[in-house]
């Protein structure tokens, strides 16, 4: 079967491509810019097409001959909801059988990044496609963005209170779940919270980092007033994290994979 992977050059969707290939699927990547094509091909996409989630005609062209779709929306895009609806509508026009949406844990939260997923989920549930909705929590991969600073400065700093606790997950495990959903029927019509074992505060994460690296890693807090380039929606999300964090169960992911999910220490 041939699967269209939206955002095939991205750090998250790009991980779905090898997971699908391992299960015998052929992948067509969808990217927005020509310079992203080589990266999607390097991930393993058999072919790559350019398209824009705001342009239904480009989506119609990308979906010709496609049996399944993996969709993940661009985070904090002002028209993220419409982009998701456009993809669902285009998939229905193309006669796509299976649609997997990588949403976010707790879309019921009154936070823009979470709430933007709910209308897309609603449209998918109301479609006639065989759907699976994934609710991954905060990603281990987020640490890659600040890894150099952590190593250089010996401080793990984030823009929310250090004592709040989070469930996290390795997106490689999420990608494996997505591949299962696109190539088997056992996850059809399901919505799955996806978290790795372990719920840690920043202090606990710093302790793990110290053990793994063999050097002391301290804890800091980034002053949100200094994040002048961050959108307001992101700042409101950080403020929510000050008192609530993000918490979920590891049971669904462990059950679907039939093994222990990757841990933060392993990552």
C-alpha positions as CSV (number, residue, x, y, z in Angstrom):
1,X,0.0,0.0,0.0
2,X,1.1,3.6,-0.6
3,X,0.9,6.1,2.3
4,X,1.1,9.9,2.1
5,X,3.2,11.3,4.9
6,X,2.5,15.0,5.5
7,X,5.5,16.9,6.6
8,X,7.9,14.2,5.5
9,X,11.0,16.3,5.9
10,X,10.1,17.2,9.5
11,X,11.7,16.0,12.7
12,X,8.6,14.1,13.8
13,X,6.7,13.0,10.6
14,X,10.1,12.1,9.1
15,X,10.4,9.3,11.8
16,X,7.1,7.7,10.5
17,X,8.7,7.0,7.1
18,X,11.2,4.3,8.1
19,X,8.6,2.8,10.4
20,X,6.2,2.4,7.5
21,X,8.9,1.0,5.2
22,X,9.8,-1.6,7.8
23,X,6.2,-2.8,7.6
24,X,6.2,-3.0,3.8
25,X,4.5,0.2,2.9
26,X,5.5,2.5,0.1
27,X,5.8,6.2,1.2
28,X,5.0,9.3,-0.8
29,X,6.2,12.3,1.1
30,X,4.5,15.7,1.1
31,X,6.6,18.8,1.6
32,X,6.0,22.5,1.1
33,X,9.4,23.7,-0.2
34,X,11.7,22.2,-2.9
35,X,14.7,22.2,-0.6
36,X,12.9,19.8,1.6
37,X,12.7,17.1,-1.1
38,X,16.2,15.6,-0.6
39,X,15.6,15.3,3.2
40,X,12.3,13.4,2.7
41,X,14.0,11.1,0.2
42,X,16.8,10.5,2.6
43,X,14.3,9.4,5.2
44,X,13.2,6.7,2.7
45,X,10.3,8.2,0.8
46,X,9.9,6.5,-2.6
47,X,8.6,9.7,-4.1
48,X,8.1,13.3,-2.8
49,X,5.5,15.8,-3.9
50,X,5.2,19.5,-3.1
51,X,2.0,20.7,-1.7
52,X,0.4,23.3,0.6
53,X,-2.1,22.4,3.3
54,X,-3.9,25.7,2.5
55,X,-4.2,24.7,-1.2
56,X,-6.8,21.9,-1.7
57,X,-5.8,21.5,-5.4
58,X,-2.2,20.6,-4.5
59,X,-3.6,18.1,-1.9
60,X,-5.8,16.5,-4.5
61,X,-2.7,16.0,-6.8
62,X,-0.7,14.5,-3.9
63,X,-3.4,12.1,-3.0
64,X,-3.8,10.3,-6.3
65,X,-3.3,6.6,-5.8
66,X,-3.0,6.9,-2.0
67,X,-4.5,4.4,0.3
68,X,-3.6,5.9,3.7
69,X,-2.6,9.3,5.1
70,X,-0.4,10.3,8.1
71,X,-1.2,13.9,9.0
72,X,0.5,16.1,11.6
73,X,-0.3,19.8,11.6
74,X,2.2,22.6,11.8
75,X,2.4,23.7,15.5
76,X,1.1,27.1,16.3
77,X,0.2,27.9,12.7
78,X,-2.7,30.4,12.8
79,X,-4.7,28.3,10.3
80,X,-3.7,24.9,11.7
81,X,-7.4,23.9,12.0
82,X,-8.3,24.7,8.4
83,X,-5.1,22.9,7.2
84,X,-6.3,19.8,9.0
85,X,-9.8,20.1,7.7
86,X,-8.4,20.6,4.1
87,X,-6.4,17.4,4.4
88,X,-9.4,15.4,5.7
89,X,-11.7,16.7,2.9
90,X,-9.1,16.0,0.2
91,X,-8.5,12.5,1.5
92,X,-12.2,11.8,1.4
93,X,-12.4,13.1,-2.2
94,X,-9.5,10.8,-3.1
95,X,-11.2,7.8,-1.6
96,X,-8.5,7.3,1.0
97,X,-9.2,4.3,3.2
98,X,-7.1,5.0,6.3
99,X,-6.2,8.3,8.0
100,X,-3.9,8.6,11.1
101,X,-3.8,12.0,12.8
102,X,-1.0,12.8,15.2
103,X,-2.8,15.1,17.6
104,X,-1.7,16.0,21.1
105,X,-2.4,14.7,24.6
106,X,-5.4,16.4,26.2
107,X,-6.9,18.4,23.3
108,X,-9.7,19.4,25.8
109,X,-7.2,21.8,27.4
110,X,-8.0,25.5,26.8
111,X,-4.6,26.0,25.3
112,X,-4.3,27.0,21.6
113,X,-1.9,24.2,20.6
114,X,-4.2,21.7,22.2
115,X,-7.6,23.2,21.3
116,X,-6.6,23.5,17.7
117,X,-6.6,19.7,17.4
118,X,-10.2,19.2,18.6
119,X,-12.0,20.4,15.4
120,X,-9.7,18.3,13.3
121,X,-10.4,15.2,15.4
122,X,-14.1,15.9,15.3
123,X,-14.1,16.1,11.5
124,X,-12.1,12.9,11.3
125,X,-14.5,11.0,13.6
126,X,-17.4,12.2,11.4
127,X,-15.7,11.1,8.2
128,X,-16.2,7.7,6.5
129,X,-12.5,6.8,6.7
130,X,-10.9,4.3,9.0
131,X,-9.2,6.6,11.4
132,X,-6.8,6.5,14.3
133,X,-6.0,9.5,16.5
134,X,-2.8,9.6,18.4
135,X,-2.3,11.7,21.6
136,X,1.4,11.9,22.2
137,X,2.6,13.9,25.2
138,X,5.7,16.1,25.3
139,X,8.5,14.6,23.2
140,X,12.0,13.5,24.3
141,X,13.1,15.0,20.9
142,X,12.5,18.5,22.3
143,X,15.7,18.2,24.3
144,X,17.7,18.0,21.0
145,X,17.0,21.7,20.4
146,X,18.8,22.8,23.6
147,X,21.3,19.9,23.8
148,X,24.3,22.0,22.9
149,X,23.5,24.5,25.6
150,X,23.0,21.8,28.2
151,X,26.4,20.3,27.5
152,X,28.2,23.6,27.3
153,X,26.6,25.3,30.3
154,X,25.8,22.3,32.5
155,X,22.2,23.7,33.1
156,X,18.8,22.3,32.1
157,X,16.6,25.4,31.7
158,X,13.0,25.6,30.6
159,X,10.5,28.5,30.7
160,X,8.2,27.0,33.3
161,X,8.4,26.0,37.0
162,X,11.0,23.3,37.6
163,X,8.9,21.4,40.1
164,X,6.0,20.6,37.7
165,X,6.1,17.1,36.4
166,X,5.6,15.7,32.8
167,X,4.9,12.5,31.0
168,X,7.1,12.4,27.9
169,X,7.5,10.1,25.0
170,X,10.0,9.2,22.2
171,X,8.4,10.0,18.9
172,X,10.1,6.9,17.4
173,X,7.6,4.9,19.4
174,X,4.7,7.2,18.3
175,X,5.9,6.6,14.7
176,X,5.7,2.9,15.2
177,X,2.2,3.2,16.5
178,X,1.3,5.3,13.5
179,X,2.8,2.6,11.1
180,X,0.8,-0.1,12.9
181,X,-2.4,1.9,12.5
182,X,-1.7,2.5,8.8
183,X,-0.9,-1.1,7.9
184,X,-3.1,-3.1,10.3
185,X,-6.7,-2.9,11.5
186,X,-6.3,-3.4,15.2
187,X,-6.0,0.3,16.0
188,X,-8.9,1.4,13.7
189,X,-11.4,3.9,15.2
190,X,-9.3,4.3,18.3
191,X,-7.9,7.3,20.1
192,X,-4.7,6.6,22.1
193,X,-2.8,8.5,24.7
194,X,0.9,7.9,24.1
195,X,3.3,8.3,27.0
196,X,6.5,6.6,28.0
197,X,6.9,5.2,31.6
198,X,8.1,7.8,34.1
199,X,6.8,11.2,35.2
200,X,9.6,13.6,36.0
201,X,10.1,17.2,37.1
202,X,13.1,19.2,35.8
203,X,15.0,18.3,38.9
204,X,14.5,14.6,38.2
205,X,15.4,15.0,34.5
206,X,18.6,16.8,35.5
207,X,19.5,14.0,37.8
208,X,19.1,11.5,34.9
209,X,21.2,13.7,32.7
210,X,23.9,13.9,35.3
211,X,24.1,10.1,35.6
212,X,24.1,9.5,31.9
213,X,26.7,12.2,31.1
214,X,28.9,11.7,34.1
215,X,28.8,15.4,35.0
216,X,26.6,17.5,37.2
217,X,23.7,19.1,35.4
218,X,22.0,21.9,37.2
219,X,18.5,23.3,37.0
220,X,17.5,26.7,35.7
221,X,14.3,28.6,34.6
222,X,14.2,30.7,31.5
223,X,12.6,34.1,32.1
224,X,9.6,34.2,29.7
225,X,10.0,38.0,29.4
226,X,13.1,37.3,27.4
227,X,11.3,35.1,24.9
228,X,10.4,38.0,22.7
229,X,10.3,35.8,19.5
230,X,7.9,33.2,20.9
231,X,4.3,33.5,20.0
232,X,1.8,34.5,22.7
233,X,0.1,31.1,22.4
234,X,3.4,29.4,23.4
235,X,3.8,31.7,26.4
236,X,0.3,30.9,27.6
237,X,1.2,27.2,27.3
238,X,4.3,27.7,29.4
239,X,2.2,29.5,32.1
240,X,-0.1,26.5,32.2
241,X,2.9,24.2,32.7
242,X,3.8,26.2,35.8
243,X,1.1,24.6,37.8
244,X,-0.2,21.6,35.8
245,X,2.5,20.0,33.6
246,X,1.3,17.3,31.3
247,X,0.5,13.9,32.7
248,X,-0.7,10.7,31.1
249,X,-0.5,6.9,31.3
250,X,2.1,4.6,29.7
251,X,-0.4,1.7,29.5
252,X,-1.7,2.3,26.0
253,X,1.7,2.7,24.4
254,X,3.1,-0.4,26.2
255,X,0.1,-2.4,25.2
256,X,0.1,-1.4,21.5
257,X,3.9,-2.0,21.1
258,X,3.9,-5.2,23.0
259,X,7.1,-4.1,24.7
260,X,8.4,-1.4,27.1
261,X,8.5,2.0,25.4
262,X,11.8,3.8,25.2
263,X,12.6,5.6,28.4
264,X,14.1,9.1,28.9
265,X,17.3,7.5,30.1
266,X,17.6,5.4,27.0
267,X,16.9,8.4,24.8
